Amino acid sequence: MSKRSIISILISIGIIALIVGIYAYQKMSGTTENIASVVDTSTSPPVQSQLPAAPSGMTYYTDTDLGFSFLYPEHFDAQRQDTASGRLVIISSSTQGLSVQLQTRGWNDVEQAVTLERIRHDAPLTDIRDAQQLNIDGHAAGVMFTSTAPGVQGDIIQAWFILNKHLYQFTAPHGSVSLLNTILASFKI
């Protein structure tokens, strides 16, 4: 199977999971937030074997298999599902209509950073706007951009990056951009 086919399949899986994970968002009116600030965690301290106490009102999602963690609001739900292509994690609050989805899978390609050019090449039908370089845990590792998805009302925000031979694809409705930024700013390997 070609890399282009694999990326197209992953995008399709991500869009389907997004639709399932954010049904409450579709009931909300179009909330917009500014994504102009680039998430850069390069000044954050390295992950230690034991995580520091979470700030008040926050909790950690930790994946010991893949070796990453991030903060999210403690009153949100975290759901994890292993799939044939990797792992799906959904952080959501049905009462607030906010959610973020993470799809991750192994990455054996020689390229160790996701670039805008690579996404446009592998997924030419993806509508990409407002693209920005994404720095995660001190690594210039990917791209954050606005796009649309079939069956989803309004724009979605996507963040794609590669760390430790894994591709991470975050997707969130535009109204959940603050939640996505919190997750990305606290993401640690």
N, C-alpha and C positions, 0 to 999 in steps of 0.2 A: 504494500500500500504506500502511495507516495506521501511525502510530508504535507503537501497541499491538501490531500484528502483527509489526513489525520487532523490537521488544524481545522478544516471545515467541519468535520464530525464533532470535534471538541467545542467549536462555537455553537453548533446546533444543540449539543447536550447542555451547554451553559445557558442558552436562551430558554430551553424547555425548563430547566431547573429554576431559572429566575422567575419564570411565569408561575410555577408552582409555589415557590417560596415567598412570593410577594403579592398574593391575591388581595391582601388587605390594602396594599398601596393603590390598586386600581380603583378602590372606593374613595380614595382621598382626592381632593381637588389638586390641581397642578401646583405643587410647592416647588419653588426654585431656590437654589442656594448657589453661591459663587464658588467655583472650583479654581479660581485664578491662582491660589497659593499652591506652589509645588510642595509636595510632602518630601521632606528631607530629614532623615534621622541620623545623618552622619555624625552629629555631635552627641548622640546617645551613647551611654556606656555599653560595653559588650555584655552579652547575656552571661550570667553566672550560673553555676550548677543549681542554685536555688534562687527562685524569683523573689524580688523584694515584695513587700506587702503592697497589694493593689491600693490605689488611691480610693478614698471614700466614694461609694456609689459605683465602683468598677469591680470587675472580676477578670480573671485570666481564662482564656481558652488555651489549652496546652495540648499539643499533639506530640506525644513522646515517641511515636514511631518515626515521624518525619523530623522531629527535633525543632519545632517552632512553637512560639506562643505570641499572643497579642491580647490587649485589653478590650473589653466591651462593657456596656452598662449592665450592672448586676440584675436588673429587672427584665432583661431580655432573655430569650431562649436560645440555646445553642444545640443544633442538631447535626449529627455526623452520620454519613452513609458512605460505606465503601462501595465503589462501582467497578464495573469491568475495566474502565479506563483510568481509574484513580480513586480519588476521595472527594466527596462533596460535603461542605460545611455551610450551614445556613444560620446566621445570627439574625434574630427577628423579634419584633414586638408587635403582636396583633393589635394591641390597644392603641399604639402610636402609629401603626401602619408603616413602620420602618423596617428595612431588612438589607442585609449584605450577604452575598453568596460567594463562596470560595470553591473553585474546582482546581484540584492539583493532580499532577501525574508526573511520572518519571520523565527525565529529559536526557537523551543520549546524544543529541546533536552536538557538533563541535562548537556551535555558537553558544556562548554563555551569557548573552544579553538579548533581550527582546528589543527590536528596533521597530520604528514606525514603518520603515521600508519592508521589513520582514513580514509584518502583519498585512500590509497592503499586497504583498506578493502572494502570501499563502491564503489570504481571505479577501479576494478582490471585491466581493460584494458587500463587505462591511463598510458602513457609513462611518467615517472617522473625522471628528472635528475637535478643535481645541486640544490637540495633542501636546503633551508635556513629558519631559524626561522624568523618570521616577527613581528616587534614591531610597533604598530600603536597607535599614540596619548598616548604614555606611557604605553601601555598594550602589553604584550607578547601574541598575539592573533591568530597567524596563521602561514602559510607557503607560501613561494614564491619558484617557481620552473620552470624549462624549460620543455616543452613537445612538441609534434607534434599534428596536427589535420588533419583529413581527408579533402582533398580538399584545404588545405592551403599550400602554398609554404614556406618551411623553418620552423624554430622553432617558437614557441609562448612562451610567459612568462605568468605565471598565479600567482596570489596572492589571497589566500583565507584566510579570517579571520572572527571572530564573535565578534561583539560589540553590546551591548544593545539589546540582543535577536534578532539580525539580522545577517544572513550570507551574506557576501560581497565576490563576486567572480570577480576579475579584470582579464582581458585577453588582451594581446597585442602582435602583431607580434614582433619578436626579434628586428627589426629595430626601434621600438618605445619604447625601454626600458628606455631611458632618460625621455620621457614624462610620462611613468608609474611611474618612481622614483620620479619625481616632484609631481605628484598627491599623491602618498603614503606618501611622506615626509610632505605634508601640510594637510593631511586628519585629520579632527577634528570632534569630536562628541560634 
